């Protein structure tokens, strides 16, 4: 698919990834706190946060201090498209493009058994992954998404505690931003040396016993960021060595 002028640039810089990671872990932090968390100058952090906000990843709201003057801003992930005009526009355009493609190319409509709201979720997720350069391949029947190359692969060595946590939370965020039944169930990091596999599921499905823990919302409830990062690194090393991978519930 041709690249769009709205393709993301916010996730291509390590400091922005650190800032987004800090916001995901503790929403509501101010600029000063986030700059300290990312270990960058406050002016640099301000510019990075503006990019993340412009691309619909975060939203900024003023803090009521009760004092005169410009209030400090606090930053939150975008969990609902109504909180971000950019995220809402992306979601609407993704849905429109998905419907158009299925009309003009019926062979692409492999999700006929999925409700419209689920197809909209897949359209939003596909365009998110495509815009960051991950070349997603959707399997509507199995509700899986193969993604390659890994956008974060080069950052693993220097920012391992943040990389896979941010990626998984962004995928979950894209699915949760619009109404629909699909949720992220598992992340298989590095099924090959250069790709990962996302496993989705319907919210109303009862997972098998072995998957019950995987269906629990939240990454931190299952693994800490550091544990998730170590798991991903081990999976990457196994993939490079040509050995089998292990699934990572999130």
C-alpha positions as CSV (number, residue, x, y, z in Angstrom):
1,X,0.0,0.0,0.0
2,X,1.4,3.5,-0.8
3,X,2.6,5.4,2.2
4,X,0.2,8.1,3.4
5,X,1.2,11.6,4.3
6,X,-0.1,10.9,7.8
7,X,2.4,8.1,8.4
8,X,3.7,8.1,11.9
9,X,7.0,9.6,12.9
10,X,6.5,9.7,16.6
11,X,7.6,6.1,17.3
12,X,10.9,6.3,15.3
13,X,12.8,8.1,18.1
14,X,13.9,6.4,21.3
15,X,13.2,9.4,23.6
16,X,9.6,9.6,22.3
17,X,9.2,5.9,23.0
18,X,10.5,6.5,26.6
19,X,8.0,9.3,27.1
20,X,5.1,7.3,25.8
21,X,6.1,4.4,28.0
22,X,6.1,6.7,31.0
23,X,2.7,8.0,30.2
24,X,1.3,4.5,29.6
25,X,2.6,3.4,33.0
26,X,1.4,6.4,35.0
27,X,-1.1,8.6,33.2
28,X,-1.4,12.2,34.3
29,X,2.2,13.1,34.7
30,X,3.4,16.6,33.9
31,X,6.1,17.8,31.5
32,X,8.7,18.1,34.2
33,X,8.1,14.6,35.5
34,X,8.1,13.1,32.1
35,X,11.3,14.8,31.0
36,X,13.0,13.4,34.2
37,X,11.6,9.9,33.4
38,X,13.0,10.0,29.9
39,X,16.3,11.7,31.0
40,X,16.0,14.5,28.5
41,X,15.9,18.3,28.6
42,X,12.5,19.7,29.3
43,X,12.4,21.6,26.0
44,X,13.3,18.4,24.1
45,X,10.5,16.6,26.0
46,X,8.0,19.3,25.1
47,X,8.8,18.9,21.4
48,X,8.5,15.1,21.5
49,X,5.2,15.3,23.4
50,X,3.8,17.6,20.8
51,X,4.6,15.1,18.1
52,X,3.0,12.3,20.1
53,X,-0.1,14.4,20.6
54,X,-0.3,15.5,17.0
55,X,-0.2,11.8,15.9
56,X,-3.0,10.8,18.3
57,X,-1.1,8.7,20.8
58,X,-1.5,11.0,23.8
59,X,-3.7,13.9,24.9
60,X,-2.8,16.9,27.1
61,X,-5.1,18.6,29.6
62,X,-4.4,21.6,31.9
63,X,-4.0,21.1,35.6
64,X,-6.2,23.4,37.7
65,X,-3.8,24.9,40.2
66,X,-6.1,27.7,41.3
67,X,-3.3,30.2,40.5
68,X,-3.0,32.8,37.8
69,X,-0.8,32.2,34.8
70,X,-0.5,29.4,32.3
71,X,-1.3,26.0,34.0
72,X,0.9,23.0,33.6
73,X,-0.3,20.2,31.4
74,X,-0.8,16.6,32.3
75,X,-0.6,13.8,29.7
76,X,-2.7,10.7,29.2
77,X,-2.9,7.9,26.6
78,X,-5.7,8.2,24.1
79,X,-8.2,5.5,25.1
80,X,-11.1,7.0,23.2
81,X,-11.1,8.7,19.8
82,X,-13.4,11.4,21.3
83,X,-10.4,12.6,23.3
84,X,-8.3,13.2,20.3
85,X,-9.4,14.8,16.9
86,X,-6.4,13.1,15.2
87,X,-7.2,9.7,16.5
88,X,-10.9,10.1,15.6
89,X,-10.0,11.2,12.1
90,X,-7.6,8.3,11.6
91,X,-10.3,5.8,12.8
92,X,-12.9,7.3,10.6
93,X,-10.6,7.3,7.5
94,X,-9.4,3.7,8.3
95,X,-13.0,2.5,8.4
96,X,-14.0,4.3,5.2
97,X,-10.9,2.9,3.3
98,X,-11.6,-0.6,4.6
99,X,-15.2,-0.5,3.4
100,X,-14.1,0.8,0.0
101,X,-11.5,-1.9,-0.4
102,X,-14.0,-4.6,0.4
103,X,-16.5,-3.2,-2.1
104,X,-14.1,-2.9,-5.0
105,X,-12.2,-6.1,-4.2
106,X,-14.6,-8.7,-2.7
107,X,-11.8,-11.2,-2.5
108,X,-10.4,-9.1,0.3
109,X,-13.6,-9.5,2.3
110,X,-12.5,-12.5,4.3
111,X,-14.2,-11.3,7.4
112,X,-17.8,-11.6,6.3
113,X,-18.7,-13.5,9.4
114,X,-17.4,-10.6,11.6
115,X,-19.8,-7.8,12.6
116,X,-19.2,-4.3,11.2
117,X,-17.8,-3.0,14.4
118,X,-15.1,-5.8,14.5
119,X,-14.2,-5.0,10.9
120,X,-13.8,-1.4,11.8
121,X,-11.4,-2.4,14.7
122,X,-9.4,-4.4,12.2
123,X,-9.3,-1.6,9.8
124,X,-8.0,0.8,12.5
125,X,-5.4,-1.7,13.7
126,X,-4.2,-2.5,10.2
127,X,-3.7,1.1,9.3
128,X,-1.9,1.8,12.6
129,X,0.6,-1.1,12.0
130,X,0.9,-0.2,8.3
131,X,1.6,3.5,9.1
132,X,4.5,2.6,11.4
133,X,5.9,0.3,8.7
134,X,5.1,-3.1,10.0
135,X,3.6,-4.7,6.9
136,X,0.7,-6.4,8.7
137,X,-1.0,-9.5,7.3
138,X,-4.4,-10.2,8.7
139,X,-6.1,-13.6,9.0
140,X,-9.7,-12.8,9.6
141,X,-10.7,-16.4,10.3
142,X,-8.0,-17.0,12.9
143,X,-8.0,-13.4,14.2
144,X,-4.3,-13.1,14.0
145,X,-2.0,-10.4,12.6
146,X,1.5,-11.2,11.5
147,X,3.7,-8.1,11.7
148,X,7.1,-7.5,10.1
149,X,9.6,-6.1,10.2
150,X,9.6,-5.3,14.0
151,X,9.6,-1.5,14.3
152,X,11.3,-1.8,17.6
153,X,13.9,-4.3,16.8
154,X,16.8,-1.8,16.7
155,X,15.7,-0.3,20.0
156,X,15.6,-3.6,22.0
157,X,19.2,-3.4,23.1
158,X,19.0,0.1,24.5
159,X,15.4,0.4,25.7
160,X,14.3,-3.2,26.5
161,X,12.2,-2.3,29.5
162,X,9.9,-0.1,27.3
163,X,9.9,-1.7,23.8
164,X,7.5,-4.6,23.9
165,X,5.3,-3.1,26.6
166,X,4.7,0.0,24.5
167,X,4.0,-2.1,21.4
168,X,1.5,-4.3,23.1
169,X,-0.3,-1.4,24.8
170,X,-0.5,0.5,21.5
171,X,-2.1,-2.5,19.8
172,X,-4.6,-2.8,22.7
173,X,-5.2,1.0,22.6
174,X,-6.0,0.9,18.8
175,X,-8.6,-1.9,19.4
176,X,-10.1,-0.1,22.4
177,X,-10.4,3.3,20.8
178,X,-13.4,2.3,18.8
179,X,-16.4,0.3,19.8
180,X,-16.2,-3.4,18.9
181,X,-15.8,-6.9,20.4
182,X,-12.1,-7.6,19.6
183,X,-9.3,-7.6,22.2
184,X,-5.6,-8.4,22.1
185,X,-5.2,-11.8,23.7
186,X,-1.6,-12.8,23.2
187,X,1.6,-11.5,21.7
188,X,4.1,-13.9,20.2
189,X,7.3,-11.9,20.0
190,X,9.8,-12.9,17.3
191,X,8.1,-15.9,15.7
192,X,10.9,-15.4,13.2
193,X,14.0,-13.3,13.5
194,X,12.1,-10.3,12.1
195,X,8.4,-10.7,12.9
196,X,5.9,-11.1,15.7
197,X,2.3,-12.5,15.8
198,X,-0.7,-10.8,17.4
199,X,-3.5,-13.1,18.5
200,X,-6.9,-11.4,18.9
201,X,-10.1,-12.7,20.4
202,X,-13.7,-11.7,20.9
203,X,-14.6,-10.1,24.2
204,X,-17.6,-12.4,24.7
205,X,-15.6,-15.6,24.1
206,X,-14.8,-17.9,27.0
207,X,-11.0,-18.6,26.6
208,X,-9.7,-22.1,27.1
209,X,-8.3,-22.9,30.5
210,X,-4.8,-22.5,29.3
211,X,-5.6,-19.1,27.9
212,X,-7.6,-17.8,30.9
213,X,-4.6,-15.9,32.3
214,X,-3.8,-14.5,28.8
215,X,-7.2,-13.0,28.6
216,X,-6.8,-11.0,31.8
217,X,-6.7,-7.3,30.9
218,X,-3.5,-5.4,31.4
219,X,0.1,-6.3,30.7
220,X,1.4,-5.4,34.1
221,X,-1.1,-7.8,35.7
222,X,0.7,-10.7,34.0
223,X,4.3,-9.5,33.6
224,X,6.3,-6.5,34.6
225,X,7.7,-4.5,31.7
226,X,11.2,-5.8,32.5
227,X,10.0,-9.4,32.5
228,X,8.2,-8.9,29.2
229,X,11.3,-7.3,27.7
230,X,13.5,-10.2,28.8
231,X,11.0,-12.6,27.3
232,X,11.0,-10.8,24.0
233,X,14.8,-10.7,23.9
234,X,15.0,-14.4,24.6
235,X,12.4,-15.0,21.8
236,X,14.5,-12.9,19.5
237,X,17.6,-14.9,20.2
238,X,15.8,-18.2,19.7
239,X,14.4,-16.9,16.4
240,X,17.9,-15.8,15.2
241,X,19.2,-19.3,16.2
242,X,16.3,-21.0,14.3
243,X,14.8,-22.6,17.4
244,X,11.1,-22.7,18.3
245,X,9.4,-19.8,20.0
246,X,7.3,-19.6,23.1
247,X,4.1,-17.6,23.3
248,X,3.9,-14.6,25.5
249,X,0.4,-13.9,26.9
250,X,-0.2,-10.2,27.5
